[in-house]
Amino acid sequence: MEPIDLRSDTVTRPTAAMREAMLRAEVGDDVFGEDPTVNALEERLAGLFGKEAGLFCPSGTMANQIAIHVHTRPGDEVVCDEGSHVYRYESGGTMANSGCSVHLIQGDRGRFTAAQVADALNDPTADWLARTRLVVIENTCNRGGGAVWDLTEVDRIRTLADARGLHMHLDGARIFNAMAVTGEAPGTWGSRFNTLSVCLSKGLGAPAGSLLLGDSVTIAEARRVRKRMGGGMRQVGVLAAAGLHALQHHVARLPDDHARAARLAVALDLLPWVKGVLPPVTNILVIQLASGIDATRMRSLFMERGVLVSVLGPDRLRLVTHLDVDDDAVERVIDILQDIEP
Ligand SMILES: *Cc1c(COP(=O)(O)O)cnc(C)c1O
């Protein structure tokens, strides 16, 4: 039997209907701005989030890195959570691509407060300190087990950012998961940030692609940076078509993924080798293992039995539900893990 893959929501494969949409896509050279499907996707998502323009990027990493690049100058400082994707999982890109230092905040499952941001800001009159320029918020928070931000705190941070002349970028790789929980409209998030990145290849199930959204001047500059980084693609409407299909068909189903993560959490929390779980709010479940239980060894034991998970730390595992994991698969995972004796 095929393994049940809970390593990430990036592992989804395009559905038959999505492949049909890709097959039918009208295409053109997107570097010339002539791919109608890419243009439609950029307009669609920008409009949805209330931004002027969008830019289709090969990956979420590139969308974030372009954003950081357009907001900063070398030597500037970026404020973000210590577990944030832009700091931890983009191969040092913030430092390498933009020459920025980072000020890391110890958040609560990836969420921090305006007071913590205020503490993190360098005095702009002290010319020996790096110029704080950008605050990056991630929603949902990947390393925080899919935690969702409270808009009230985002608003406090926005007020502070306005007072201090800072820009704000949302790493919204899983923003649709967050909105599925809170019921907030995309425009609510769009209006709080200078730029947003939104991922089509996570929970939405497209094979690739992320969009960077912002005002037209910023996105025009971002287009130049995308080309410079080697991210200008040609007849990429085939991928944009998958994204448009995902937006139409895979957003409303996200609560199913969340319910399945919750079901896993309840069952797995009872196992003797589990110390506890970070209560899942969205589609990411983080398991804290009992003392003496090694995460890498557990991953191997699971793998032998056809369940794939990822290691988050020496005593932590991550399980992610997604489009290719149905209720039956969840029950099978529970049966299999219940039988494991470490
Ligand atoms: C996956 C992810 C990204 C982008 O990752 P890519 O694999 O480069 O598309 C960005 N931010 C967060 C929080 C993510 O989980």
The ligand as an ORCA input file, in Angstrom:
! r2SCAN-3c Opt
* xyz 0 1
  C       6.353     26.554      2.753
  C       6.480     27.898      3.329
  C       7.004     28.948      2.576
  C       7.464     28.821      1.143
  O       8.078     27.672      0.847
  P       8.441     27.196     -0.636
  O       8.701     25.760     -0.418
  O       9.634     27.961     -1.032
  O       7.281     27.455     -1.531
  C       7.073     30.180      3.165
  N       6.644     30.371      4.416
  C       6.120     29.398      5.159
  C       5.614     29.698      6.526
  C       6.027     28.118      4.649
  O       5.514     27.144      5.398
*
